[in-house]
Amino acid sequence: MTIGMTKIGVIGAGQMGCGIAHVSALAGYDVTLYDLSQERIEAALATINGNLARQVVGGKITEEDRKAALSKIKGSAAMGDLAPMDLVIEAATENEAVKRKIYAELCPILNPAAILATNTSSLSITRLASATDRPERFMGIHFMNPVPVMKLVELVRGIATQEDTFAAARAFVTSLDKVVTVAEDFPAFIVNRILLPMINEAIYTLYEGVGTVEAIDTAMKLGANHPMGPLQLADFIGLDTCLSIMQVLHDGLADSKYRPCPLLVKYVEAGWLGRKAGRGFYDYRGEVPLPTR
Ligand SMILES: NC(=O)c1ccc[n+]([C@@H]2O[C@H](COP(=O)([O-])OP(=O)(O)OC[C@H]3O[C@@H](n4cnc5c(N)ncnc54)[C@H](O)[C@@H]3O)[C@@H](O)[C@H]2O)c1
């Protein structure tokens, strides 16, 4: 744990929020995981327990670690429970209006000394900071998915972020046994600036009939040595998140090369959001994922 920070709040108990709560609790922090409904919180705690149990089976942690970590996570559907936190990491849906609404509700009740961070994949840190009462104690702490597995965390300063805020965030991330890389506040930072156009191009390749889902993923796994095909990865990230990142790149960099593929738009409109929805480029409802095209 880092000196002076013991209580970590996480907003949004989705894929990323669960992962951030998981690794923070394992590192000994007291975590409050907030989402809109009790139902969502209960599902999240069950997911975290399942993921911890998998780490026990894999020999990465002990049964005692699992129990200790679970006991450190408190779920809450009441934002007031975040008031005494030292650091709050917002990992809600990738939508600026949603995030702004959360900050408007949170800032008046949050400990004035607390640091507020966002796990956004693409939105401007400076612009999000301006929607808070503490731009100097606001920054991007961008974890990768799945958080317990992925080593990297991108740290992103807004224009007003103070150096002590950055230093505290770096110390926190290092205490989780993660590796920090620093990105400037440009749309989608480093990893997604490079990764998402590749995924979008894979979706164009499918859209234009160059290959099937299986052909495209096999080609990139065996032909480019990627551990996972780009369409499988898109499903894993969430197609709504992928679309949102492409829109941020397109709007923010005003270059047509970032135009989201119409097929990606259509899948999101259909609610086929990938693994979390049971269907995306693969159908996850059976025993094994089946390509849909
Ligand atoms: N999926 C990825 O691979 C990935 C990787 C890095 C960063 N991110 C970023 O992390 C954030 C979350 O992504 P995710 O994949 O976990 O999404 P998700 O859809 O799995 O989860 C989002 C969660 O936010 C909750 N939420 C929505 N509005 C809320 C509100 N007003 N208050 C509290 N909770 C609210 C939803 O109920 C849901 O549980 C996004 O900003 C995304 O860009 C995602």
The ligand as an SDF file (V2000), in Angstrom:
LIG
                    3D

 44 48  0  0  0  0  0  0  0  0999 V2000
  -13.3350   -2.8520  -21.6730 N   0  0  0  0  0  0  0  0  0  0  0  0
  -12.0690   -2.5650  -21.7800 C   0  0  0  0  0  0  0  0  0  0  0  0
  -11.2810   -3.3240  -22.3700 O   0  0  0  0  0  0  0  0  0  0  0  0
  -11.5150   -1.3180  -21.1500 C   0  0  0  0  0  0  0  0  0  0  0  0
  -10.1250   -1.2120  -20.9610 C   0  0  0  0  0  0  0  0  0  0  0  0
   -9.6170   -0.0660  -20.3380 C   0  0  0  0  0  0  0  0  0  0  0  0
  -10.4830    0.9490  -19.9360 C   0  0  0  0  0  0  0  0  0  0  0  0
  -11.8310    0.8160  -20.1400 N   0  0  0  0  0  0  0  0  0  0  0  0
  -12.7020    1.9150  -19.6840 C   0  0  0  0  0  0  0  0  0  0  0  0
  -13.2470    1.5670  -18.4320 O   0  0  0  0  0  0  0  0  0  0  0  0
  -14.5530    2.1230  -18.3000 C   0  0  0  0  0  0  0  0  0  0  0  0
  -15.5540    1.0210  -18.0250 C   0  0  0  0  0  0  0  0  0  0  0  0
  -15.5170    0.0710  -19.0680 O   0  0  0  0  0  0  0  0  0  0  0  0
  -16.0620   -1.4270  -18.8550 P   0  0  0  0  0  0  0  0  0  0  0  0
  -15.5250   -2.2130  -19.9850 O   0  0  0  0  0  0  0  0  0  0  0  0
  -15.8470   -1.8570  -17.4480 O   0  0  0  0  0  0  0  0  0  0  0  0
  -17.6370   -1.1750  -19.1010 O   0  0  0  0  0  0  0  0  0  0  0  0
  -18.8650   -2.0830  -18.5900 P   0  0  0  0  0  0  0  0  0  0  0  0
  -19.9770   -1.8030  -19.5460 O   0  0  0  0  0  0  0  0  0  0  0  0
  -18.4390   -3.4890  -18.3430 O   0  0  0  0  0  0  0  0  0  0  0  0
  -19.1950   -1.4380  -17.1500 O   0  0  0  0  0  0  0  0  0  0  0  0
  -19.6390   -0.1370  -16.9610 C   0  0  0  0  0  0  0  0  0  0  0  0
  -20.3110   -0.0840  -15.5960 C   0  0  0  0  0  0  0  0  0  0  0  0
  -20.6120    1.3000  -15.2970 O   0  0  0  0  0  0  0  0  0  0  0  0
  -21.8480    1.3070  -14.6270 C   0  0  0  0  0  0  0  0  0  0  0  0
  -22.4230    2.6400  -14.6590 N   0  0  0  0  0  0  0  0  0  0  0  0
  -23.0160    3.2770  -15.6940 C   0  0  0  0  0  0  0  0  0  0  0  0
  -23.4660    4.4900  -15.2830 N   0  0  0  0  0  0  0  0  0  0  0  0
  -23.1360    4.6040  -13.9780 C   0  0  0  0  0  0  0  0  0  0  0  0
  -23.3310    5.6140  -12.9940 C   0  0  0  0  0  0  0  0  0  0  0  0
  -23.9620    6.7580  -13.2880 N   0  0  0  0  0  0  0  0  0  0  0  0
  -22.8640    5.3830  -11.7430 N   0  0  0  0  0  0  0  0  0  0  0  0
  -22.2340    4.2340  -11.4390 C   0  0  0  0  0  0  0  0  0  0  0  0
  -22.0130    3.2520  -12.3300 N   0  0  0  0  0  0  0  0  0  0  0  0
  -22.4740    3.4250  -13.5760 C   0  0  0  0  0  0  0  0  0  0  0  0
  -22.6830    0.2560  -15.3490 C   0  0  0  0  0  0  0  0  0  0  0  0
  -23.7940   -0.1540  -14.5410 O   0  0  0  0  0  0  0  0  0  0  0  0
  -21.6480   -0.8480  -15.5380 C   0  0  0  0  0  0  0  0  0  0  0  0
  -21.6270   -1.7330  -14.4400 O   0  0  0  0  0  0  0  0  0  0  0  0
  -14.8130    2.8980  -19.5980 C   0  0  0  0  0  0  0  0  0  0  0  0
  -14.4290    4.2480  -19.4150 O   0  0  0  0  0  0  0  0  0  0  0  0
  -13.8930    2.2060  -20.5770 C   0  0  0  0  0  0  0  0  0  0  0  0
  -13.5170    3.0280  -21.6500 O   0  0  0  0  0  0  0  0  0  0  0  0
  -12.3580   -0.2950  -20.7250 C   0  0  0  0  0  0  0  0  0  0  0  0
  1  2  1  0
  2  3  2  0
  2  4  1  0
  4  5  1  0
  4 44  2  0
  5  6  2  0
  6  7  1  0
  7  8  2  0
  8  9  1  0
  8 44  1  0
  9 10  1  0
  9 42  1  0
 10 11  1  0
 11 12  1  0
 11 40  1  0
 12 13  1  0
 13 14  1  0
 14 15  2  0
 14 16  1  0
 14 17  1  0
 17 18  1  0
 18 19  2  0
 18 20  1  0
 18 21  1  0
 21 22  1  0
 22 23  1  0
 23 24  1  0
 23 38  1  0
 24 25  1  0
 25 26  1  0
 25 36  1  0
 26 27  1  0
 26 35  1  0
 27 28  2  0
 28 29  1  0
 29 30  1  0
 29 35  2  0
 30 31  1  0
 30 32  2  0
 32 33  1  0
 33 34  2  0
 34 35  1  0
 36 37  1  0
 36 38  1  0
 38 39  1  0
 40 41  1  0
 40 42  1  0
 42 43  1  0
M  CHG  2   8   1  16  -1
M  END
$$$$
